[in-house]
Amino acid sequence: MTEPRQHDVQCLGTRGLHRMAYVEWGDPANPRVLVCAHGLARQGRDFDTFAQAMSDRYRVVCPDVAGRGRSDWLSDPAGYQIPAYVADMVTLLARLDAEELHWVGTSMGGLIGLGLGSLPNSPVKKLVLNDVGPTIEPVALQRIGAYLGQPLRWASVDEAADYLLSISAGFGPHTREQWLALTRPMLRPDGDGFKLHYDPAIALPLRAVTPEQASAGAAMLWAGYDALRIPTLLLRGAASDLLSHTTAEAMTQRGPKAQLIEFAGVGHAPTLVAPDQISAVREFLLAP
């Protein structure tokens, strides 16, 4: 596998500047840019397989959202929220200077794309929401909250891979080689072992959300979704516990009236490693 180019950009937060890292695939001069944004506890290298598959037609950019991967950890955990991530991405997009910008976002990365795409004069021209919508099922938040931010450490990559597999059944079937490729960027060396790549404090805003705040947040997200005026593709794992079939169907009827594709044998969330998942997104993005 060829290695991507590594870059970073300085973003402004509530307590000064922080560095957001990203990797880039394909021709650096290509004016067609595809940004791929990862889920809550993940990082940009999740998209390696998908990015390589798309790099013949796009300059593919995969950021590590603040607090994850190679990006800086924030001194104020209150910054680990969608509006702040949207602001960081605006800074990144200014750096990229794309003539045509498309967005693929998994879970949290989809909500960031929704926030960006719904802004007046947004540069986003096509949007792919991967297993996420304005209404997020509480059972999924409870499941994620149970493991997010735990102080874990492993003696080997294989041991870490087994643990990550145990909390990621929704990702669907992968070969051991595919799973190890998804696991290695999730780890940081820690003495003679490994720990997770992210700031444990990313869990704090999630744990602080009240039912009232969740309801208000969903209303804001639906308002943003209804404001979208761009072609939108919605992917759903048929067994997803985060994006219900009811919510997905509603998303096909309102706002941009998303095209819905469901993948059998997958929950939350498709990893865009399987050929059928890649081809579904590719066909949508490259259609006139």
C-alpha positions in Angstrom: 0.0 0.0 0.0 1.3 3.4 -0.9 1.5 5.9 2.0 -0.4 9.2 2.0 1.1 12.6 2.5 0.9 13.9 6.0 0.0 17.6 6.8 -1.5 19.7 9.5 -3.3 23.0 9.9 -3.6 25.4 12.8 -7.2 25.9 14.1 -8.6 28.4 16.6 -10.3 27.2 19.7 -11.5 28.8 22.9 -8.0 28.6 24.5 -5.8 29.4 21.6 -4.5 27.5 18.6 -4.5 23.7 18.1 -3.1 21.6 15.4 -5.3 19.4 13.3 -3.5 16.7 11.3 -4.7 15.2 8.1 -3.5 12.8 5.4 -3.9 13.3 1.7 -4.1 10.8 -1.2 -4.1 11.4 -4.9 -2.8 14.3 -7.1 -2.2 17.3 -4.8 -3.0 19.6 -7.7 -6.4 18.0 -8.4 -9.1 20.7 -7.9 -11.7 18.0 -7.1 -11.4 17.4 -3.3 -13.1 14.6 -1.3 -13.0 15.0 2.5 -13.6 11.9 4.6 -14.4 12.5 8.3 -14.3 9.7 10.8 -16.5 8.6 13.8 -16.4 9.6 17.4 -13.6 7.4 18.7 -11.8 6.8 15.4 -9.3 8.6 13.2 -8.6 9.5 9.6 -6.7 6.4 8.6 -10.0 4.5 8.8 -10.5 5.6 5.2 -7.2 4.2 3.8 -8.8 1.6 1.6 -11.7 3.9 0.5 -9.3 6.9 -0.1 -7.0 4.8 -2.3 -10.0 3.6 -4.3 -11.1 7.2 -4.9 -7.7 8.8 -5.4 -7.8 8.3 -9.2 -10.6 10.9 -9.4 -10.1 13.0 -6.3 -7.5 14.6 -4.0 -8.7 12.7 -0.9 -8.2 14.4 2.5 -8.8 12.5 5.7 -8.5 14.7 8.9 -8.0 13.5 12.5 -10.6 15.5 14.3 -9.2 17.4 17.4 -8.3 15.0 20.2 -7.8 12.1 17.9 -4.9 10.5 16.0 -2.1 12.9 15.3 -4.1 16.0 16.1 -3.6 18.0 19.3 -5.6 17.3 22.4 -7.7 20.3 23.6 -7.0 21.9 27.0 -10.7 22.5 27.3 -12.8 19.3 26.8 -15.9 21.5 26.2 -14.3 22.0 22.7 -15.0 18.3 21.8 -18.4 19.2 20.2 -19.8 19.4 16.7 -19.9 23.2 16.3 -16.2 23.4 17.2 -15.3 20.6 14.7 -17.3 22.4 12.0 -15.2 25.6 12.7 -12.0 23.5 12.4 -13.1 22.1 9.1 -13.8 25.6 7.7 -10.1 26.4 8.5 -9.1 23.1 6.7 -11.2 23.9 3.7 -9.6 27.3 3.3 -6.3 25.6 3.2 -7.4 23.1 0.6 -8.9 25.7 -1.8 -11.0 23.2 -3.6 -12.9 24.1 -6.8 -15.3 21.1 -6.2 -15.8 19.7 -2.7 -17.5 16.5 -1.8 -17.9 15.1 1.8 -18.1 11.6 3.2 -18.7 11.4 6.9 -19.1 8.3 9.2 -21.2 8.9 12.3 -19.8 12.0 14.0 -18.0 12.8 10.7 -21.4 12.8 9.0 -22.8 15.3 11.5 -19.8 17.6 10.9 -20.6 17.3 7.2 -24.3 18.0 7.8 -23.3 21.1 9.8 -21.0 22.3 7.0 -23.3 21.5 4.2 -26.3 23.4 5.7 -24.3 26.6 6.1 -25.2 29.5 3.7 -22.8 29.5 0.7 -21.4 26.1 1.8 -18.6 24.8 -0.5 -19.9 21.2 -0.1 -21.6 20.0 -3.3 -22.3 16.4 -2.5 -22.7 14.7 0.9 -22.5 11.1 2.0 -23.9 10.4 5.5 -22.6 7.1 6.7 -25.0 5.6 9.3 -26.0 8.8 11.0 -28.9 11.2 11.0 -30.5 14.0 13.1 -32.1 11.5 15.5 -29.6 9.3 17.3 -30.9 6.3 19.2 -30.2 6.5 23.0 -29.3 2.8 23.1 -26.3 3.4 20.8 -25.1 6.4 22.9 -25.3 4.2 26.0 -23.3 1.5 24.3 -20.6 3.9 23.1 -20.5 5.7 26.4 -19.8 2.4 28.2 -16.4 2.1 26.6 -15.5 5.6 25.4 -12.6 7.1 27.4 -11.7 4.0 29.4 -8.0 3.8 30.5 -7.1 0.8 28.5 -3.6 -0.7 27.7 -2.5 -3.8 25.7 0.7 -5.7 25.4 0.4 -6.2 21.7 -1.3 -5.0 18.6 -3.1 -8.4 18.3 -4.5 -8.0 21.8 -5.7 -4.5 21.1 -7.3 -5.7 17.8 -9.2 -8.4 19.7 -10.6 -5.9 22.2 -11.5 -3.4 19.4 -13.3 -6.1 17.5 -15.3 -7.0 20.7 -16.7 -3.4 20.8 -17.1 -3.0 17.0 -19.3 -5.9 15.9 -21.4 -3.4 14.0 -18.6 -2.8 11.6 -19.5 -6.1 9.9 -17.3 -8.9 8.6 -13.6 -8.2 7.9 -10.6 -10.4 7.3 -8.0 -10.5 10.1 -5.6 -8.5 7.8 -8.3 -5.9 7.2 -9.0 -5.6 10.9 -5.4 -5.2 11.8 -5.1 -2.4 9.2 -8.0 -0.7 10.9 -6.5 -1.3 14.3 -2.9 -0.1 14.0 -3.7 3.6 13.5 -5.9 3.4 16.6 -2.9 2.8 18.9 -0.1 4.8 20.4 3.0 3.2 21.8 3.0 3.3 25.7 6.2 1.9 27.1 6.4 -1.8 26.0 2.6 -1.8 25.1 -0.1 0.2 23.5 -2.9 2.6 24.4 -5.7 4.2 22.4 -4.9 7.2 20.2 -7.5 9.6 21.5 -7.8 12.0 24.5 -10.0 10.2 27.1 -11.7 13.6 27.7 -13.6 13.3 24.4 -16.1 11.3 26.5 -16.9 14.1 28.9 -19.3 16.1 26.6 -21.1 12.9 25.7 -21.6 11.9 29.3 -22.8 15.4 30.2 -25.7 15.4 27.7 -29.2 15.5 29.4 -32.3 14.2 27.7 -33.5 17.8 27.2 -30.2 18.7 25.5 -30.4 15.6 23.3 -33.9 16.6 22.2 -32.8 20.2 21.5 -29.8 18.9 19.6 -31.9 16.6 17.4 -34.2 19.5 16.6 -31.2 21.6 15.5 -29.9 18.8 13.4 -33.2 18.3 11.7 -33.3 22.0 11.0 -29.9 21.7 9.4 -30.8 18.6 7.5 -34.0 20.3 6.1 -31.7 23.2 5.0 -29.5 21.0 2.8 -29.8 21.8 -0.9 -27.2 19.3 -2.2 -27.4 15.7 -3.4 -27.2 13.5 -0.4 -26.5 9.7 0.0 -27.5 8.0 3.2 -25.7 4.7 4.0 -27.1 2.5 6.8 -26.0 -0.8 8.3 -29.2 -2.8 8.2 -28.6 -3.8 11.9 -27.6 -0.3 13.0 -28.5 0.6 16.6 -27.6 4.3 16.1 -29.6 5.2 12.9 -33.1 3.6 13.0 -34.8 2.5 9.8 -37.6 5.0 10.7 -35.2 7.9 10.9 -33.5 6.8 7.6 -36.9 6.6 5.9 -37.8 10.1 7.1 -34.5 11.4 5.7 -35.6 10.2 2.2 -38.8 12.2 2.5 -37.6 15.6 3.7 -34.7 18.0 3.3 -32.5 16.8 0.4 -34.6 13.6 0.2 -31.5 11.4 0.6 -30.9 8.3 -1.5 -30.8 5.4 1.0 -28.6 2.3 0.6 -28.7 -0.3 3.4 -26.0 -3.0 3.8 -27.1 -6.4 5.2 -24.9 -8.0 7.9 -23.6 -4.6 9.1 -24.6 -2.5 12.0 -23.1 0.8 13.1 -21.2 1.6 11.0 -20.1 0.4 7.5 -16.3 0.9 7.3 -16.2 1.5 3.5 -13.7 -1.3 3.1 -15.9 -3.8 1.4 -16.1 -3.5 -2.4 -19.9 -3.2 -2.5 -19.7 -0.3 0.0 -17.0 1.5 -2.0 -18.7 1.1 -5.3 -22.0 2.4 -3.9 -20.4 5.6 -2.7 -18.2 6.0 -5.8 -21.2 5.7 -8.1 -23.1 8.4 -6.2 -20.1 10.8 -6.0 -19.1 10.4 -9.7 -22.6 10.7 -11.1 -23.3 13.9 -13.1 
